[in-house]
Amino acid sequence: MSKISDLPSSVLFACTMNSVRSAMAEGILKKLHGEQIYIDSVGKKAGEKNGYMIQVMAEIEIDLSNHCPKSFESLDDTSFDMIISLSPEAQHAAVELTRWMSCELVYWPTFDPDAIRGKRELRLVGFRQIRDDLIEKIEAKFLPETE
């Protein structure tokens, strides 16, 4: 983004289940620009609440404990300036939306940390890595460049 006026008015983040990656991205962008941009998130299908995601987001003071995963079919609004897909399944669904909706489509392939198995702390490390990667990408895309 070159300046704040270049921000889209609405952004949809999409992933496979809307329980980790797209929910994180929604929370991060809302913290940065929730007053200026309408932001939502969705999954190819609705998953279940994810406690690891809620915990790592709380670590950076973003409360997603009330996040309810939803699917493309349950969206309240289906008109967005930008859709950012975080998984191949979501990218295919987003492409389908562009058949009748004009919007910018962005694809950020992002590993699903829910696939990590093992001890709790190991899993949390994976969730933190994805969270931090999303923060970096979102800041690069949506924060104005400084002189």
Long-range contacts (C-beta under 8 A, 24 or more apart in sequence): 1-141, 1-142, 1-143, 1-144, 1-145, 2-144, 2-145, 3-144, 3-145, 4-36, 4-144, 6-144, 7-33, 7-36, 7-37, 7-142, 8-37, 8-80, 8-81, 8-82, 8-104, 9-37, 9-38, 9-81, 10-37, 10-38, 10-39, 10-40, 10-77, 10-79, 10-80, 10-81, 10-82, 11-37, 11-38, 11-39, 11-40, 11-80, 11-81, 11-82, 11-83, 11-84, 12-39, 12-40, 12-41, 12-42, 12-75, 12-80, 12-82, 12-83, 12-84, 12-94, 13-39, 13-40, 13-41, 13-42, 13-83, 13-84, 13-86, 14-41, 14-42, 14-43, 14-44, 14-72, 14-83, 14-84, 14-85, 14-86, 14-87, 14-90, 14-91, 14-93, 14-94, 15-41, 15-43, 15-44, 15-85, 15-86, 15-87, 15-89, 15-90, 15-110, 15-112, 16-43, 16-44, 16-45, 16-47, 16-87, 16-89, 16-90, 16-112, 17-43, 17-44, 17-45, 17-46, 17-47, 17-48, 17-69, 17-114, 18-42, 18-43, 18-46, 18-47, 18-69, 18-70, 18-71, 19-43, 19-47, 19-48, 19-49, 19-50, 19-53, 19-69, 19-114, 20-47, 20-50, 20-52, 20-53, 20-112, 20-113, 20-114, 20-127, 20-130, 21-86, 21-87, 21-110, 21-112, 21-113, 21-130, 21-134, 22-86, 22-90, 23-50, 23-53, 23-64, 23-67, 23-69, 24-53, 24-56, 24-57, 24-64, 24-130, 24-131, 24-134, 25-84, 25-86, 25-134, 25-138, 26-67, 27-57, 27-62, 27-64, 27-67, 28-62, 28-131, 28-134, 28-135, 28-138, 29-138, 29-142, 30-62, 31-61, 31-62, 32-138, 32-139, 32-142, 32-143, 33-142, 37-142, 38-77, 40-75, 40-76, 40-77, 40-80, 42-70, 42-71, 42-72, 42-74, 42-75, 42-90, 43-69, 43-70, 43-71, 43-72, 43-90, 44-71, 44-72, 44-87, 44-89, 44-90, 44-92, 44-93, 45-71, 46-70, 46-71, 46-74, 50-114, 52-113, 52-114, 52-123, 52-124, 52-127, 53-127, 55-124, 55-127, 56-124, 56-127, 56-128, 56-131, 57-131, 59-128, 60-131, 60-135, 72-97, 82-106, 84-108, 86-110, 87-112, 106-141, 108-137, 110-134
